[in-house]
Amino acid sequence: MTTVFGVPIQALFGQLLVGLINGSFYALLSLGLAIIFGLLNIVNFAHGAFYMLGALGAWLLLEHFGVGYWPALIISPLVVGLFGALIERTMLKRIRGLDPIYGLLLTFGLALIIQGVARNYFGVSGEPYDMPPQLTGGKNLGFMFLPNYRAWVVLVSVLLCALTWFVTERTRLGSYLRAATENPLLVQAFGINVPRLITLTYGLGVGLAALAGVMAAPIYRVSPLMGSDLIIVVFAVVVIGGMGSIFGSILTGFALGVIEGLTKVYYPEASSTVVFVIMALVLMVKPTGLFGRTA
Amino acid sequence: MTARVETEKPAAIRGRVPARGEARSLRIPTLVLIAVCVVAPFVIYPVFLMKMLCWALFACAFNLLLGYVGLLSFGHALFFGAAGYLTGHAALVWGFPFELALLTGVATSAVLGLAVGWLAIRRQGIYFAMITLALAQMFYFFCLRVPFTGGEDGIQGVPRGKLLGLISLEGNLTLYWVVLAIFLFGFFFIVRVIHSPFGQVLKAVRENEPRAVSLGYRADHYKLIAFVLSAALSGLAGGLKAIVFQLASLTDVYWTTSGEVILMVLLGGLGTVFGPIVGAVAIVCVESFLAQLGGWVTVVQGGLFVICVLAFRRGVIGELARVLRRPL
């Protein structure tokens, strides 16, 4: 059997794929965090909780309403996004202009509430969620076996990232968004409804997290705690990439997922800490993050 | 310009008495605190009180950083838990006496504080919180892996030992007096630091860092020293907790512990001397009363966070200080 540095090539590519999947989720979540931070000046600690809500929503839809994966892929992010917009309107709006640490603390509290309620109704062990029948099975590529569903997740994530980039950089709405990130007061003076733009942005960022959650549901079990450890890794990803650039967030997310996958092959003991180690190294060399603008 | 800066300050800070007068105005509440601590063990179970004291010391140490330097560390569980592990390990495996085991824990936390602080102060504000959280999570995974922490079981059966090799600390009441003495030492140390010239510079950095730098203060040095002090004192609290409960566990290094200490300080009052103590007592009580409700404790904690941030940013003692028009 072919080996690379003493590791069978099949195992290597298998872990690379797992890394790419994790990287997709890192990219989608850090992308949402970056957009929200840009406009609201809030680091959304509840992002992991919304990711979990997306997965939980898909499971509930299937269990109680018999709604399958494909409709859930639309409905669950939509509902969670609306919930996010409601939270922005009722709570986050009140702390605008305060020190950003209050935003972090408020969303941390929200994350505790959402996760706590989910845990009480759901238990900690989690439930499996079946793959959609159209995407079961896989292809043998010769050097590795590629499960269809995993290929689908990577593909959709790349498309979503590209779409988000396109919307923010190439459309009128995106130009409003970027302008409001630079100077909300001036944009408001030009007659654009900035508060509505902010609500929309938060809803979209949260919806993106929920969509990632629905896609994650068949891969990992649906569990109330699936978002809480993930969000900390995503924070490290954000520190590494810097929140200034959309493209930077996407690239860092995917790259770190792959590095994590490779670590799992060559030095499994470090696989859960490698992202944090890289963060420490980046801080030593370039404290503003790889793609960050000046602090 | 000066006038504008003046009006931007929160009401609690405006019209502050000079540092020495401020320290004097703390005299009566301090006496009340000591009196309550002396009477309490005859009314309430001492182990429960010791738990409160450990958390109160932890919260005071955390407040030194958040309340007086304006740095939000989301990873203070690292120092609390690490000192617990090292104190426990030193007492159980190396057979160190009580004082030396505790010092081992404090020294560990101070060194870790130096490393984490050195990395984290390279970024400000919100990034500082994320970096400390990530480094603490890294340490959590480290503790989960290495054999000496006992993994999921933790270090159990830590001996309480003898004070100065003479007085056995097995009795809860005896241990309570020792814990109280150490707590008061930590508390007065922090009060002293806050009201020292060093503490004034810390506050200057909190209020306006570029201005402090322009006045010739090396803000990063001051921040790092404050971070190490806070880490070491958190370690003192963590080490004590390991001795009191004869247990060092993974919970103490997990991010939930960092969240709890933040909530205590926020609820009691950021940047107040007595706030963290009140917050710690309140949260420890809430948790033990709600213990039978199981998972709802997290929901209550989250709710308190939301209420504190939206409507109660001064905290209990901060509001009281505003009503009484004196710093507390």
Boltz contact constraints between the chains, C-beta under 6 A:
constraints:
  - contact:
      token1: [A, 43]
      token2: [B, 126]
      max_distance: 6.0
  - contact:
      token1: [A, 94]
      token2: [B, 310]
      max_distance: 6.0
  - contact:
      token1: [A, 100]
      token2: [B, 125]
      max_distance: 6.0
  - contact:
      token1: [A, 100]
      token2: [B, 126]
      max_distance: 6.0
  - contact:
      token1: [A, 101]
      token2: [B, 72]
      max_distance: 6.0
  - contact:
      token1: [A, 102]
      token2: [B, 309]
      max_distance: 6.0
  - contact:
      token1: [A, 104]
      token2: [B, 129]
      max_distance: 6.0
  - contact:
      token1: [A, 105]
      token2: [B, 305]
      max_distance: 6.0
  - contact:
      token1: [A, 105]
      token2: [B, 309]
      max_distance: 6.0
  - contact:
      token1: [A, 106]
      token2: [B, 309]
      max_distance: 6.0
  - contact:
      token1: [A, 109]
      token2: [B, 302]
      max_distance: 6.0
  - contact:
      token1: [A, 109]
      token2: [B, 305]
      max_distance: 6.0
  - contact:
      token1: [A, 109]
      token2: [B, 306]
      max_distance: 6.0
  - contact:
      token1: [A, 112]
      token2: [B, 298]
      max_distance: 6.0
  - contact:
      token1: [A, 112]
      token2: [B, 301]
      max_distance: 6.0
  - contact:
      token1: [A, 112]
      token2: [B, 302]
      max_distance: 6.0
  - contact:
      token1: [A, 113]
      token2: [B, 299]
      max_distance: 6.0
  - contact:
      token1: [A, 113]
      token2: [B, 302]
      max_distance: 6.0
  - contact:
      token1: [A, 116]
      token2: [B, 295]
      max_distance: 6.0
  - contact:
      token1: [A, 116]
      token2: [B, 298]
      max_distance: 6.0
  - contact:
      token1: [A, 116]
      token2: [B, 299]
      max_distance: 6.0
  - contact:
      token1: [A, 117]
      token2: [B, 299]
      max_distance: 6.0
  - contact:
      token1: [A, 119]
      token2: [B, 295]
      max_distance: 6.0
  - contact:
      token1: [A, 120]
      token2: [B, 295]
      max_distance: 6.0
  - contact:
      token1: [A, 232]
      token2: [B, 133]
      max_distance: 6.0
  - contact:
      token1: [A, 232]
      token2: [B, 137]
      max_distance: 6.0
  - contact:
      token1: [A, 235]
      token2: [B, 130]
      max_distance: 6.0
  - contact:
      token1: [A, 235]
      token2: [B, 134]
      max_distance: 6.0
  - contact:
      token1: [A, 236]
      token2: [B, 134]
      max_distance: 6.0
  - contact:
      token1: [A, 239]
      token2: [B, 130]
      max_distance: 6.0
  - contact:
      token1: [A, 239]
      token2: [B, 131]
      max_distance: 6.0
  - contact:
      token1: [A, 272]
      token2: [B, 141]
      max_distance: 6.0
  - contact:
      token1: [A, 273]
      token2: [B, 138]
      max_distance: 6.0
  - contact:
      token1: [A, 273]
      token2: [B, 141]
      max_distance: 6.0
  - contact:
      token1: [A, 276]
      token2: [B, 134]
      max_distance: 6.0
  - contact:
      token1: [A, 276]
      token2: [B, 138]
      max_distance: 6.0
  - contact:
      token1: [A, 279]
      token2: [B, 134]
      max_distance: 6.0
  - contact:
      token1: [A, 280]
      token2: [B, 119]
      max_distance: 6.0
  - contact:
      token1: [A, 283]
      token2: [B, 119]
      max_distance: 6.0
  - contact:
      token1: [A, 283]
      token2: [B, 122]
      max_distance: 6.0
  - contact:
      token1: [A, 287]
      token2: [B, 122]
      max_distance: 6.0
  - contact:
      token1: [A, 287]
      token2: [B, 123]
      max_distance: 6.0
